[in-house]
Amino acid sequence: MNACGQTKIERMSAPKSASTVATGTPAAALPVDLNQLERLAQPAMSPMAWDYVRGGAADEITLRENRAAYDRIRLKPRVLCDVSRIDTAAVLLSQPLACPILLAPAAYHRLYHPDGEIATVTGAARMGAGAVISSFATVAIEDIVRSAASARPWFQLYVNPDRRFTQQLVERVENAGCAAICLTVDTPVLGCRYRERDFKLPAGIECPNVAAIAGEAVAAHRPVRERIYSAVFDSSLSWRDIAWLRSVTRLPIVLKGILNPDDAARALDAGVDAIIVSNHGGRNLDTVPATIEVLPLVAERVSGKIPVLVDGGIRRGTDILKALALGARAVLIGRPYLYGLALAGADGVAHVIDVLRAEFEMAMALAGRTTLQAIDRTVLWE
Ligand SMILES: Cc1cc2nc3c(=O)[nH]c(=O)nc-3n(C[C@H](O)[C@H](O)[C@H](O)COP(=O)(O)O)c2cc1C
């Protein structure tokens, strides 16, 4: 036991440093400040891809708030705690993670780097982080899972109005070796994303896991004036469908996109295995609160019965500390790893995770906490 009542645990072995890649920016040359990394990524992406990644819904109030809300939270450190050993190891749905970080599902990775999702899962696996693969991945799920070696990614599912289509997709990802189904529940229709008005996939970039509906998926980004529904997202999806999904897969089911604590309670009743507090990175319903503001309300309702995860606006190690203090078991990051991917492929993804993990360890040490279990509300200045 140390001075703060925490048990010393061996530090995980340090990850291998990222090396130079054949194309793009050498990973060693990437800035460790993720804000700078974002600025560097813009010229590495087409203006259309940049707008697609960077943007949010409507006036982007929630997008900005996701970030600003973290900045308003103040930490309350303890000193003289013997922080000579920090342990960030976590277990999530029986999967070991070197740190409580997962890559959030994001569509179309080959838009940012020719290796697409292969690079993403390679970078994540190298750092011991989790990865959630979008329904709109640009590489076949079997190839993605193979590249992740023993680190089994989760698959993010959009339920299609054609249930047979969805069932076959679920069977395919289960056979491929994915570890969980992450059902996105906050997108019965897309948000008003005005920056996506001109979105289209360049020739040669396809969505092989949902090939039959990929054209519809891209069309769904077009202006709200034309329509709000698309054949890609089943807008009739309801709680009944969770039981249906359970009946067609043995995989754990994670609901992504819970904000309302009442929905968290419904999710518990529905028997899901975990939930992700998410507002889709501010891309769907503008003016909903920042996820870090609703996280404690959701966590309180769930009261530890299943893991609660959070995403949206996480850009610093201190953000991860704050999220865990407010009840998250782990966090997901979105845009930052896409910037790393655009700049340096797998090495860029690994770099972003490495930076966040190192910042998180620094934040833990400076706050006087050496294990994830020791992170609770007392680390916040309330
Ligand atoms: C370019 C982009 C594409 C995304 N595509 C998906 C997707 O296909 N499915 C999904 O559930 N969420 C998607 N998201 C939302 C992310 O999973 C995540 O909720 C969000 O990016 C987290 O916020 P952050 O980017 O501020 O970290 C996407 C986000 C971005 C930025």
The ligand as an SDF file (V2000), in Angstrom:
LIG
                    3D

 31 33  0  0  0  0  0  0  0  0999 V2000
  -15.7640   11.1410  -39.6170 C   0  0  0  0  0  0  0  0  0  0  0  0
  -16.6230   10.4590  -38.6100 C   0  0  0  0  0  0  0  0  0  0  0  0
  -17.3700    9.3590  -38.9900 C   0  0  0  0  0  0  0  0  0  0  0  0
  -18.1550    8.6980  -38.0460 C   0  0  0  0  0  0  0  0  0  0  0  0
  -18.8150    7.5550  -38.4240 N   0  0  0  0  0  0  0  0  0  0  0  0
  -19.5280    6.8720  -37.4980 C   0  0  0  0  0  0  0  0  0  0  0  0
  -20.1260    5.6310  -37.8410 C   0  0  0  0  0  0  0  0  0  0  0  0
  -20.0110    5.1420  -38.9490 O   0  0  0  0  0  0  0  0  0  0  0  0
  -20.8580    5.0090  -36.8760 N   0  0  0  0  0  0  0  0  0  0  0  0
  -20.9940    5.5200  -35.6030 C   0  0  0  0  0  0  0  0  0  0  0  0
  -21.6580    4.9090  -34.7650 O   0  0  0  0  0  0  0  0  0  0  0  0
  -20.4010    6.6730  -35.2570 N   0  0  0  0  0  0  0  0  0  0  0  0
  -19.6660    7.3630  -36.1620 C   0  0  0  0  0  0  0  0  0  0  0  0
  -19.0420    8.5200  -35.8010 N   0  0  0  0  0  0  0  0  0  0  0  0
  -19.1360    9.0020  -34.4020 C   0  0  0  0  0  0  0  0  0  0  0  0
  -17.9730    8.4450  -33.5600 C   0  0  0  0  0  0  0  0  0  0  0  0
  -18.1050    7.0630  -33.3720 O   0  0  0  0  0  0  0  0  0  0  0  0
  -17.8590    9.1000  -32.1810 C   0  0  0  0  0  0  0  0  0  0  0  0
  -19.1040    9.0130  -31.5390 O   0  0  0  0  0  0  0  0  0  0  0  0
  -17.3910   10.5520  -32.2000 C   0  0  0  0  0  0  0  0  0  0  0  0
  -16.4950   10.8020  -33.2580 O   0  0  0  0  0  0  0  0  0  0  0  0
  -16.6990   10.8830  -30.8700 C   0  0  0  0  0  0  0  0  0  0  0  0
  -16.3780   12.2330  -30.8070 O   0  0  0  0  0  0  0  0  0  0  0  0
  -14.9110   12.8290  -31.0930 P   0  0  0  0  0  0  0  0  0  0  0  0
  -14.6990   12.7580  -32.5680 O   0  0  0  0  0  0  0  0  0  0  0  0
  -15.0370   14.2370  -30.5950 O   0  0  0  0  0  0  0  0  0  0  0  0
  -13.8890   12.0330  -30.3230 O   0  0  0  0  0  0  0  0  0  0  0  0
  -18.2480    9.1990  -36.7200 C   0  0  0  0  0  0  0  0  0  0  0  0
  -17.4930   10.3090  -36.3590 C   0  0  0  0  0  0  0  0  0  0  0  0
  -16.6890   10.9400  -37.2830 C   0  0  0  0  0  0  0  0  0  0  0  0
  -15.8760   12.1220  -36.8380 C   0  0  0  0  0  0  0  0  0  0  0  0
  1  2  1  0
  2  3  1  0
  2 30  2  0
  3  4  2  0
  4  5  1  0
  4 28  1  0
  5  6  2  0
  6  7  1  0
  6 13  1  0
  7  8  2  0
  7  9  1  0
  9 10  1  0
 10 11  2  0
 10 12  1  0
 12 13  2  0
 13 14  1  0
 14 15  1  0
 14 28  1  0
 15 16  1  0
 16 17  1  0
 16 18  1  0
 18 19  1  0
 18 20  1  0
 20 21  1  0
 20 22  1  0
 22 23  1  0
 23 24  1  0
 24 25  2  0
 24 26  1  0
 24 27  1  0
 28 29  2  0
 29 30  1  0
 30 31  1  0
M  END
$$$$
